[in-house]
Amino acid sequence: MKIIGTGSAHPKCAVSNEMLEKFLETTDEWITERTGIKERRVISTEKLEDMATEAANKALEDAGLTAADIDYIICSNVVNEYVTPALSCIIQGKLGAKCPTLDINAACAGFIYAMDMAEDKLKCNKAKNILIVCAEEPSRMVSWKNRSTCVLFGDGAGAAVVTAGDELKAIRLTTESMADVLYYQRKLEPTPYIDKEENFEPLVMRGREVFKHAVSNSNKDIKILLDETGLTTDDIKYFVLHQANRRIIDAIRNFLGVEEERVPHNVERYGNISSAALPALLDELNRGGKLQKGDKLVFSAFGAGFTTGACIIEWAK
Ligand code: UT7
């Protein structure tokens, strides 16, 4: 597999920490110190499927392809207005593509899970060009009365077009069932027969536990992949880490012992946009002219589940 195009799209409504201070018992100082986040983009008038389509179109253009060239669409999404059809079906229609599509939910690690699936399809010659779209609106999962969660997230979309190649050097996925640490349960329709207790609540997160798991598992994943490929941190141009929290990013960077410049971040501008964070940050690096052919990149993400995913790729463009 190799990545041949990237794209991203963010909502227009920027919500600063100061704006949150007006209706929450919080301060810019607390949020900045604990998370590094200064503002997040939140859906107001946009539809998630339109943002996803915008990111996908940009990735196709960057790859020099059109929707007709795509053989499969994988969409990573945790929540959106439609339970059915899948978001990927809606995106397919908006793009004017004709290929099969599938949604996956591996929470914030979704981009790596999607790359793993894409690699398998390419290996089996079941597709030539695959579009991965990560589109997320976690702002609709949190209670905006809960200062512990709503300050952390933002909405957005990131996309990548992948095709056959041997630039995916190593990939690792893990899942450890820990549903009580980070979850969101939404209301289903009532029936005359339901006779059990049901729980409907906005996103619940045991922040400290997630923090510890995130740091130790990302460190472990990256170390395993480096050992597996015989590479060292010096061989890696950028460590593209999940953008959940600046303190988590810094803790992983300290473990790796690498300079700040090699661990890019945009969490301060977008907050945690779940699985869209990695492709959106990759798109920023790509469009900012920061990537050269042959550069090796590490990706690492973690999320509800608990899921983790990490991989090493060589930049092919
Ligand atoms: O994709 C996965 C997504 N999740 C994450 O990556 C989150 C990982 N966890 C974290 O980043 C951190 O645990 C948080 C940023 C969520 C919280 O930081 P913390 O240092 O673990 O704080 P805490 O949850 O232990 O809370 C400390 C205090 C509490 O007050 P008391 O009980 O000590 O009086 C909270 O009520 O901070 C309070 N607090 C706030 N205060 C001001 C929690 N949220 C806020 C807030 N403003 N927004």
Boltz pocket constraint, residues with backbone or C-beta under 6 A from the ligand:
constraints:
  - pocket:
      binder: B
      contacts: [[A, 25], [A, 26], [A, 27], [A, 30], [A, 31], [A, 34], [A, 35], [A, 108], [A, 147], [A, 148], [A, 149], [A, 151], [A, 205], [A, 206], [A, 207], [A, 208], [A, 209], [A, 210], [A, 211], [A, 214], [A, 244], [A, 245], [A, 248], [A, 272], [A, 274], [A, 302], [A, 303], [A, 304]]
      max_distance: 6.0
